[in-house]
Amino acid sequence: MENCVRLVIGSYSDIIMAREHGRRIGKEIGFPVTDLTRIATGISEIARNIVIYAESGEMFIQVVESDERHGIEIKAHDNGPGISDITLAMSDGYSTGNRRGLGLPGTRRLMDEFKLESANGRGTTVIMRKWLLKSHVI
């Protein structure tokens, strides 16, 4: 199992590749199919935001451990325009591009942990984690 995968995100094919890496790593550590779908969907949403709003960025996918938990962490970063109003961006139904995806609030609900840092003109960083009890690891 790879310790950490670094992916450059700049096109729609990169989104597909990121999804596949997330699913593969999640499967290797024992996530059930429903969680693999949540992980892949969360990765898609964040990677798509990078492509649409920042044009390019990077994503790191890795296995993490904490106490009695084992899981996957996805960290995405871009140097795009940033998010001027994070509270608004995290509101259900809000979209700057009339998109019908899950958006940031939907992605937050798919994951167990979700952290967003952004500043207007300084880019955006998202860190999200999905946990699996160590007793469930294959």
N, C-alpha and C positions, 0 to 999 in steps of 0.2 A: 504494500500500500504506500502510495506517495505521501510524504509528510505535508507538503504544501504545493498546490498548483497555482501558478501565476498565469493569468490570461489577459491579453490585450483585447479590449473591447472597442471596436470601431465600425462594425458592420453587423448586419442581421445574421450572417453566418457565424460570427463570433458569439452571438446570443445562443445559438443552437449548440455550439461547442461547449459553452459554459454550462448550459443545462445538462448536457451529457456527462460532463465531469462531476457536477453536483450529484446527479443520480448514481453514478458509478461509485463515488466515495461513500455516499449514504448507504448504498446497498452493501458495500464491503464491511461497514461497521454494524449492519443489522437492522436498519430502519425498515419498517413495514412499507408496503406499496403506497398506502395513503400518505405517509409522511414523505416518501420519495417524490410524490406528486406535489406536495406542498413546497418542498425544497426547490424543485425544478421550476415551479411557478414563481416563487419568490425571486429566484435568480433571473428568470426571464424579465420580470417587471423592472428590476433594478438595472439590468443590463440594457434593456430597451430605453429606459430614461437616459442612460449615458449616451447612447447612439443618437437619440432625438434631441436632447437638450445641450449636450456637451461635445458631441461628435466623436470623442474618444476618451478612453480611460483605461483602468485596469481593475481586475478582480482577482482576489486570492481566495482559494477554497482549501480548508484544512480541517483535520480532525482535532478536536479539543477535548480536554478532560478537566473535570472540576468535581471534587468530593466524590459522590457516588454516581456521577453522571459522565456520560461519554456522548459526544455529539459532533456536529459539523458547524464550522464558522465560515461565513462568507463576508469578506470585506471588499467593498467596491469604492473606488476613488476616481474622481475626475477633476480637471482644472477648468471646468466650464464656468458659466456665468453665476452659478450658485443659486440658492433659493432665497428670495428676499423676505418671504413671510412663511416661516416653517409651520407656524400654527395653522395658517390657512391651507398650506400644502398637505397637512396631516388631517384635514377635515374630510369626512366622507362626502363623496360626490364632487369634490373640487377637481378641476382639470384645466390646465392652461392650454391644452391642445385639442379639446373636445374629444378626447379618447375615452373609450369605454372599458379600459382595463381595470384591474384592481386598484391601481395607484398605490401610493405610499401607505395609506391607512389599511388597505386590504392586505398588502404585503406584511405589514406589522402583525396583523391578526394570524397570518399563516405560520409565523415563527414564534419561538418561545422568548427570544430577546431581540430587540430592535433598537438600534441607536442611530440617530441621524445628526450629523454636524454639517452645517453649511453657512456660508456668508456670501452676501451679494458680491459678485466679482471675484470670489476666491475658491470656487469649486465646492464639491460636495463629497462627503464620506459617509457611507452606510456600513454598519457592522450588524450582522444578524446571525443568530444562532438557533439551532434546533437541537434539543437534548433527547437522549435515550438513556434510560437507567442502565447502569453497567450490568445488572442482573439479566438484561435482555440482549446483551451483546452476543453475537454468534461466535 
